[in-house]
Amino acid sequence: MVDVDEKKIKAGFYFNRSLNCKIPIAHFTALTSPPHSSLPVVCCVAMYRTGGKLEENVESVGREEGVDLWHFF
């Protein structure tokens, strides 16, 4: 999982209680480096509430909505 929240990134993982497992968390810029650079991305965020920052981040990691990035509502 990738995120922009420094607190979550510093923790290093998210613990999913229902699955009883740790899910690693990295900064979203990890998507620019192999092997992550070719992975499709599902984005879970409230759209249009980031002041354009989400769109900037998506562009900075070379993703295109509907091609290799999708929003999950």
C-alpha positions in Angstrom: 0.0 0.0 0.0 1.2 3.5 -0.7 0.3 6.7 1.1 1.2 10.4 1.5 0.5 10.5 5.3 4.0 10.7 6.9 2.6 9.2 10.2 1.3 6.1 8.4 4.5 5.8 6.3 6.7 6.1 9.5 4.7 3.3 11.1 5.7 1.1 8.2 2.6 -1.0 8.0 -1.1 -1.2 8.5 -2.5 -4.0 10.6 -5.7 -5.5 9.1 -7.5 -7.1 12.1 -10.0 -9.1 9.9 -7.2 -10.8 8.0 -4.8 -10.8 11.0 -1.9 -9.5 8.9 0.4 -6.6 8.4 0.2 -4.7 5.1 3.4 -2.7 4.4 3.0 1.0 3.6 5.5 3.0 1.5 5.5 6.6 0.2 3.6 7.0 -3.1 6.8 7.9 -4.9 7.8 4.2 -4.6 5.6 3.7 -7.6 8.3 5.3 -9.8 10.8 2.5 -9.2 10.8 -1.1 -10.5 9.2 -3.5 -9.8 6.4 -1.1 -8.7 6.6 1.2 -11.7 4.6 -1.2 -13.9 1.9 -2.0 -11.3 -1.6 -0.8 -11.8 -2.9 1.4 -9.0 -6.3 1.6 -7.3 -6.7 4.9 -5.6 -8.8 5.1 -2.4 -9.3 8.8 -1.7 -12.0 11.3 -1.6 -11.7 12.8 -5.0 -11.7 16.6 -5.6 -11.0 17.2 -1.9 -7.2 17.4 -2.1 -6.9 20.8 -3.7 -5.3 19.3 -6.8 -2.6 17.5 -4.9 -3.9 14.0 -5.8 -3.8 14.9 -9.5 -0.2 16.3 -9.1 0.9 13.1 -7.4 -0.7 10.9 -10.0 1.1 12.8 -12.8 4.4 12.7 -10.9 4.4 8.9 -10.8 3.5 8.6 -14.4 0.0 7.2 -14.1 -3.0 7.9 -16.2 -6.5 7.6 -14.9 -8.4 4.8 -16.7 -5.2 3.3 -18.1 -3.1 2.2 -15.1 -4.9 4.1 -12.2 -8.5 3.7 -11.1 -10.4 5.3 -8.3 -12.3 3.2 -5.8 -15.3 4.7 -4.2 
